[in-house]
């Protein structure tokens, strides 16, 4: 029996990240997830994965703070040994993030820097530093947004950072190919979570408007995204590389 592969999911305690973590376990992977402040929620996800018969652990991470990454990866290394009985992991899912809905003329430099750090600079350097702990033949899955294609007012800053990550993903695929590390990016549409203060989930007007623009006639759910990310971490997806996979239900087509 082969040893289960291991995925590291940032922002895995709730929302999309939680569903990704649970679906990865359903595909037979062990999961190391991170949380920013919701430790109890993260531990609940760990317990659920363990209940499925897989190994799991949770570590605190501020995915926007590059200066913390070296210490974080030392924790990852220690946890890989103590919990998973190995020295390396296979897949990195850069999911952690926050939203910003602000008209372009009103965006402050601080807001810009916050979005830059968590959505582009953070994943850029976390991935770079994590490569030393990743197995050859694994993969990187970055999380983007349908907003890089669908131009929706007040999302210029957030979407611009995601667009930068989409370009980075292609370079990662090209430059890490010698290690057989694949890099793909998943772009969800509007999803009913607490992201952005629960804007899509809780604002009935926003929800109905987006549903009216979507071919499938509804807003997305976390359960629409997790299975796609998990699939990209399987052998069946071994020939998918350098791709932007939009998961929007046909929004604004």
QUIURLIN-V187288 format. One record per pair of residues at least 12 apart in sequence whose ideal C-beta (glycine too) atoms are under 6 Angstrom apart, sorted by sequence separation. I is the first residue (numbers start at 0). J is the second residue. D is the distance in whole Angstrom. If there is no record, write none. Layout:
i->[I,I]
j->[J,J]
d->[D,D]
//
This chain:
i->[8,20,45,146,206,126,147,168,42,99,147,41,58,168,6,144,30,143,165,199,227,189,11,96,143,6,12,56,96,143,224,34,141,3,4,5,6,7,8,9,20,24,29,3,12,29,30,31,32,33,3,56,13,17,24,33,141,191,12,54,12,24,54,93,189,190,191,192,219,188,12,139,62,215,215,213,214,213,187,213,91,212,214,212,119,143,145,114,118,144,185,114,135,136,137,138,139,140,141,142,143,145,185,119,135,87,89,111,115,119,114,87,90,89,90,91,92,93,94,183,106,102,101,103,9,63,100,29,63,62,72,68,99,186,63,99,62,65,181,183,184,185,186,187,188,68,188,172,172,169,5,16,165,7,5,5,6,7,8,9,10,4,9,10,8,9,140,140,98,98,145,149,145,90,14,14,18,22,26,18,22,15,19,23,14,18,22,26,15,19,6]
j->[20,32,57,158,218,139,161,182,57,114,162,57,74,184,23,161,48,161,184,218,246,209,32,117,164,28,34,78,118,165,246,57,164,27,28,29,30,31,32,33,44,48,53,28,37,54,55,56,57,58,29,82,40,44,51,60,168,218,40,82,41,53,83,122,218,219,220,221,248,219,44,171,95,248,249,248,249,249,224,250,129,250,252,251,160,184,186,156,160,186,227,157,178,179,180,181,182,183,184,185,186,188,228,163,179,132,134,156,160,164,160,134,137,137,138,139,140,141,142,231,156,153,153,155,62,116,153,83,117,117,128,125,156,243,121,157,121,124,240,242,243,244,245,246,247,128,250,240,241,241,83,94,243,88,88,89,90,91,92,93,94,89,94,95,94,95,228,231,194,195,247,251,250,232,192,194,221,225,229,222,226,221,225,229,221,225,229,233,224,228,232]
d->[5,5,5,4,5,6,5,5,6,6,5,4,5,4,5,5,5,4,5,6,5,5,3,6,6,5,4,5,6,5,6,6,5,6,5,5,5,5,5,5,6,4,5,6,5,4,5,5,5,5,5,5,5,5,5,4,5,6,4,6,4,5,5,4,5,4,6,6,6,5,6,6,4,4,6,5,3,6,5,5,6,6,6,5,5,5,5,5,4,6,6,6,4,4,6,4,4,6,4,6,4,4,6,5,5,5,5,6,6,6,5,5,5,4,5,5,5,5,5,6,5,5,6,4,5,4,5,6,4,6,6,6,5,6,5,5,5,5,4,5,5,5,4,5,3,5,4,5,4,5,6,5,6,5,4,5,4,5,5,6,5,4,5,3,6,4,6,5,5,3,4,5,6,5,4,6,4,4,5,6,5,5,5,5,6,3,4,6,5,5,6]
//
